[in-house]
Amino acid sequence: MARYADALLTLEDGTVFRGRSCGALLETAGEVVFNTSMTGYQEILTDPSYKGQIVCMTYPHIGNYGITREDSESARPWVEGLVVRELCRTPSNWQSTEALDVFLRRNGIPAIEGIDTRALTRLLRTRGSLRAVLSPLDSSVPRLLAKARALPSMTGRDLARVVTCRRPYAWTETLPAGIFSLPPQAASDREAPPHVAVLDFGVKYGILRCLASAGCRVTVLPAAATAEDVLSLSPDGILLSNGPGDPEPVQYAVQTVRRLLETRVPMFGICLGHQLLGLALGAKTYKLKFGHHGANHPVRDLETGKVEITAQNHNFCIDPASLPPQARLSHINLNDQTCEGFSHAQLPVFSVQYHPEASAGPHDSRHLLSRFLRLMDEHSGKITGPHAQAR
């Protein structure tokens, strides 16, 4: 049996977990969060919203179906590190192209296995998310502890600039054959497919694939794109994507969204996009104790009363008491009663804190993408402002 290097996970509160190194033989650091998904580790590793974080998987056996060509949510992994109870090095899956350990090493992502992930999860639930250093190279706990305590807090960090695309591009890839997808755009009097401008704060491929599968023409723009950049495309709708970090310092995007609201272009916010939309309307955000990370979070739709099981990945949240009177709370998290969505009484905009594309996760909430399509149809030809004539 191969001998793997010892590794330490040293948290800022002084707690130390000792395990075996897997993945890249490198030292890494970040905020530790736990994810309660039973599957979807490839989507989690490649989700840009995890930039700056070390992810602990609560499910004990990770890697059993390997890595596939179709399950990545971006061109590369973004997590700082991975923590698992047991990593499978012999996957069984006809679609698998390589083992998880090989994928981690090839992409320079350190990981640790063999620790008590239940104890780590309970600690994070009690203390909240903690900064940490994961190292197979340094065995000095005092040194690692000093490094962990010197790490910047997630609060105040604009990570959307780090993960966003560098220039605009068109997206055409649809969902793989045989995978559940939205039906094509319903018959309408449009002469062309609806054009959706996506502001990329860390967008997942799954969101773009769903839009393309629904018959939309999709253009992705960098996080720092101006309102003029967006409106020059004459979009039928605007999607504000998910992304990592604190929404408060992303003021350039807040100002852009505020300008776009004046045009009454239909707008849909997801995750960080939801928070930025709330800030643009005058709401406030705050950091959750340990965030919501997983594919099994129950959310109640306050209009229908239905409960959906949702995929989530966020550390910050909108304070519902700070929403303006025109913004109506539409969804709540049944675990902690936090804000999971709102809609506007006077503007064609709505948003949710969770991931309706569900990559990975249940498909309970994909109807929200259909709602966005209907909203674009209902408001076609009603756009105001200097770019209205170009439509």
CORCORPE-V497309 format. One record per residue. N is the residue number from 1. PSI is psi in whole degrees, 0 to 359 (NA if undefined). OMEGA is omega in whole degrees, -180 to 180 (NA if undefined). BURIAL is b if it has 16 or more other C-alpha atoms within 10 Angstrom, else e. Layout:
# CORCORPE-V497309
n = (N:N)
psi = (PSI:PSI)
omega = (OMEGA:OMEGA)
burial = (BURIAL:BURIAL)
This chain:
# CORCORPE-V497309
n = (1:2:3:4:5:6:7:8:9:10:11:12:13:14:15:16:17:18:19:20:21:22:23:24:25:26:27:28:29:30:31:32:33:34:35:36:37:38:39:40:41:42:43:44:45:46:47:48:49:50:51:52:53:54:55:56:57:58:59:60:61:62:63:64:65:66:67:68:69:70:71:72:73:74:75:76:77:78:79:80:81:82:83:84:85:86:87:88:89:90:91:92:93:94:95:96:97:98:99:100:101:102:103:104:105:106:107:108:109:110:111:112:113:114:115:116:117:118:119:120:121:122:123:124:125:126:127:128:129:130:131:132:133:134:135:136:137:138:139:140:141:142:143:144:145:146:147:148:149:150:151:152:153:154:155:156:157:158:159:160:161:162:163:164:165:166:167:168:169:170:171:172:173:174:175:176:177:178:179:180:181:182:183:184:185:186:187:188:189:190:191:192:193:194:195:196:197:198:199:200:201:202:203:204:205:206:207:208:209:210:211:212:213:214:215:216:217:218:219:220:221:222:223:224:225:226:227:228:229:230:231:232:233:234:235:236:237:238:239:240:241:242:243:244:245:246:247:248:249:250:251:252:253:254:255:256:257:258:259:260:261:262:263:264:265:266:267:268:269:270:271:272:273:274:275:276:277:278:279:280:281:282:283:284:285:286:287:288:289:290:291:292:293:294:295:296:297:298:299:300:301:302:303:304:305:306:307:308:309:310:311:312:313:314:315:316:317:318:319:320:321:322:323:324:325:326:327:328:329:330:331:332:333:334:335:336:337:338:339:340:341:342:343:344:345:346:347:348:349:350:351:352:353:354:355:356:357:358:359:360:361:362:363:364:365:366:367:368:369:370:371:372:373:374:375:376:377:378:379:380:381:382:383:384:385:386:387:388:389:390:391)
psi = (138:144:121:148:147:153:152:138:108:118:157:339:2:353:137:129:129:130:203:140:139:164:210:139:70:159:141:168:154:184:130:128:159:145:130:12:144:334:180:20:328:318:321:313:326:7:118:341:347:7:132:2:148:125:126:121:126:332:133:335:107:134:5:338:12:204:136:168:340:354:2:145:1:181:351:162:149:343:151:330:168:139:125:157:311:129:125:125:359:76:155:104:126:339:351:134:338:164:155:319:319:316:316:316:319:331:8:34:113:153:163:138:168:9:167:93:337:316:320:318:316:322:315:326:328:312:339:171:137:147:150:163:131:119:128:3:334:124:7:105:315:321:316:322:319:321:317:317:343:352:146:149:154:331:129:1:125:100:353:323:331:321:349:162:160:339:158:151:157:141:130:347:134:178:148:150:136:350:141:134:162:149:156:157:132:153:135:180:16:141:345:160:149:138:119:125:123:118:118:100:8:39:143:144:326:322:314:321:320:317:315:322:333:5:12:149:126:127:126:133:153:159:326:9:142:168:323:321:316:311:338:342:351:56:152:337:160:130:127:116:173:172:172:171:190:129:334:316:356:52:333:322:323:316:320:313:319:319:319:328:329:337:346:27:131:137:138:123:138:126:247:323:323:316:319:322:318:316:321:333:358:3:173:155:163:162:131:158:310:11:177:115:111:177:26:36:123:131:134:129:114:341:317:340:356:149:129:141:124:157:131:153:91:155:343:161:153:136:111:333:341:355:143:161:330:344:121:127:126:336:143:151:125:350:320:7:20:164:126:1:158:161:164:138:337:343:150:62:147:165:158:152:342:188:99:338:340:59:98:157:183:157:19:330:11:346:339:329:324:323:320:318:317:321:319:319:317:330:11:128:1:11:138:167:179:340:359:323:341:351:NA)
omega = (-179:178:-180:-177:173:178:178:169:-174:-178:-175:179:178:177:-180:174:-179:-179:-179:178:170:-172:-176:179:-177:173:180:-177:178:176:-179:175:178:180:-174:178:175:178:176:-177:179:177:179:-179:-175:177:-179:180:179:177:179:-174:170:-173:173:177:-179:176:-168:-173:-173:177:-171:178:172:-179:180:179:-169:-170:179:-180:174:-174:-176:173:179:180:177:-179:-177:179:-180:174:180:179:-180:180:179:-177:176:-178:-178:179:-174:177:178:178:-180:-180:178:179:180:-180:-179:-177:175:-179:177:178:178:177:176:177:178:-177:175:179:178:180:178:178:-179:176:-179:-175:-172:180:-176:174:-176:172:176:-175:168:-172:-175:-179:-179:-179:178:179:180:178:178:178:-179:-178:179:-179:176:175:175:177:179:-178:174:180:177:179:-177:-171:-176:175:-177:-179:-179:175:177:178:-179:-176:179:177:180:178:179:178:180:179:175:175:177:-180:-180:-179:180:-179:178:175:-179:177:177:-179:-179:173:-178:173:-171:174:-176:-171:176:179:-178:178:-179:179:179:179:180:179:179:176:-179:166:-170:174:-179:-179:178:-178:-176:177:-180:176:179:177:-178:-175:178:178:-175:-176:172:179:-179:176:176:-168:170:177:-176:169:-177:179:-175:-179:-178:-173:178:178:177:179:178:-180:179:178:-178:179:-179:-177:-179:171:178:-173:180:179:179:172:177:176:175:-180:180:176:177:178:180:179:177:179:178:178:177:-179:176:-177:179:174:176:-178:179:-177:-175:-178:-180:180:177:172:-174:179:-177:-176:-179:176:178:174:-166:172:-176:175:179:179:-177:-172:175:173:-175:179:-178:178:178:-177:-178:-179:-176:175:-175:-177:176:176:-176:176:-175:176:180:-179:178:178:174:174:-176:-176:-173:-178:180:-178:173:-178:176:-179:-175:-171:-178:178:174:177:-5:178:180:-176:-176:-169:-180:177:179:176:174:177:178:178:179:179:177:179:-178:-176:176:-180:-179:-178:-179:176:-173:-177:-176:-176:-178:-173:NA)
burial = (e:e:e:e:e:b:b:b:b:b:b:b:e:e:e:b:b:b:b:b:b:b:b:b:b:b:b:b:b:b:b:b:b:b:b:b:b:b:b:b:b:b:b:b:b:b:b:b:b:b:b:b:b:b:b:b:b:b:b:b:e:b:b:b:b:b:b:b:e:e:b:b:b:b:e:e:b:b:b:b:b:b:b:b:b:b:b:e:b:e:b:e:e:e:e:b:e:b:b:b:b:b:b:b:b:e:e:b:b:b:b:b:b:b:b:b:b:b:e:b:b:e:e:b:e:e:e:b:b:b:b:b:b:b:b:b:e:e:e:e:b:e:e:b:b:b:b:b:b:e:e:e:e:b:e:e:b:b:b:b:b:e:b:b:b:e:e:b:e:e:b:e:e:b:b:e:e:e:e:e:b:b:e:e:b:e:e:e:e:e:e:e:e:b:b:b:b:b:b:b:b:b:b:b:b:b:b:b:b:b:b:b:b:b:b:b:b:b:b:b:b:b:b:b:b:b:b:e:e:b:b:e:e:b:b:b:b:b:b:b:b:b:b:b:b:b:b:b:e:b:e:e:b:b:b:b:b:b:e:b:b:e:b:b:b:b:b:b:b:b:b:b:b:b:b:b:b:b:b:b:b:e:b:b:b:e:b:e:e:b:b:b:b:b:b:b:b:e:b:b:b:e:e:e:e:e:b:b:b:b:b:b:b:b:b:b:b:b:b:b:e:e:b:e:e:e:b:b:b:b:b:b:b:e:e:e:e:b:b:b:b:b:b:b:e:e:b:b:b:b:b:b:b:b:b:b:b:b:b:b:b:b:b:e:b:b:e:b:b:b:e:b:b:e:b:b:b:e:e:b:e:e:b:e:e:e:e:e:e:e:e)
